[in-house]
Amino acid sequence: MPPDFIGHLTPNVSRDRLVYAADSVGDRIHVTTKQGEFRDDFVLVPVTGGGGSAGGVA
């Protein structure tokens, strides 16, 4: 996984008050608290040919 975000980010705050940020080209979802504390990072589809698999979070 790249150390920095490589696509545009689409953030969303959920009911559990965590911030889920979709890194479109990085094919991942990055999860933090509202204060910026890292919680999790997970890959959706690792090889998409450049289109990205994380278009948004709802």
C-alpha positions as CSV (number, residue, x, y, z in Angstrom):
1,M,0.0,0.0,0.0
2,P,1.4,3.4,-0.8
3,P,2.4,5.5,2.2
4,D,0.5,8.6,0.9
5,F,-2.8,9.0,-0.8
6,I,-2.5,8.8,-4.6
7,G,-6.0,9.6,-5.8
8,H,-8.7,12.1,-4.8
9,L,-10.2,11.4,-1.4
10,T,-13.9,11.1,-0.7
11,P,-14.4,11.3,3.0
12,N,-17.4,10.5,5.0
13,V,-18.2,10.4,8.8
14,S,-20.2,7.4,9.9
15,R,-22.6,6.9,12.8
16,D,-19.7,5.4,14.8
17,R,-18.0,8.8,14.4
18,L,-15.1,7.4,12.4
19,V,-13.9,9.1,9.3
20,Y,-13.7,6.8,6.2
21,A,-11.7,8.2,3.3
22,A,-11.8,6.5,0.0
23,D,-8.5,6.8,-1.9
24,S,-9.8,6.2,-5.4
25,V,-6.6,5.4,-7.3
26,G,-5.0,3.8,-4.2
27,D,-7.8,1.2,-4.1
28,R,-8.2,1.6,-0.4
29,I,-10.3,2.9,2.5
30,H,-8.4,4.8,5.2
31,V,-10.1,5.0,8.6
32,T,-9.3,7.6,11.3
33,T,-11.1,9.2,14.3
34,K,-12.4,12.7,13.9
35,Q,-9.2,13.8,15.7
36,G,-7.0,12.1,13.0
37,E,-6.0,9.1,15.0
38,F,-5.3,6.2,12.6
39,R,-7.6,3.2,13.0
40,D,-7.4,1.0,9.9
41,D,-6.5,0.9,6.2
42,F,-7.8,-1.8,3.8
43,V,-7.6,-2.5,0.1
44,L,-10.7,-3.2,-1.9
45,V,-9.5,-4.5,-5.2
46,P,-5.7,-4.2,-5.6
47,V,-5.3,-4.2,-9.4
48,T,-7.8,-2.1,-11.3
49,G,-5.7,-0.9,-14.2
50,G,-5.6,2.7,-13.0
51,G,-9.3,3.3,-12.6
52,G,-9.4,2.7,-8.9
53,S,-11.8,0.6,-6.8
54,A,-12.6,3.1,-4.0
55,G,-14.9,5.7,-5.6
56,G,-16.6,6.7,-2.4
57,V,-17.9,5.8,1.0
58,A,-21.6,5.8,2.0
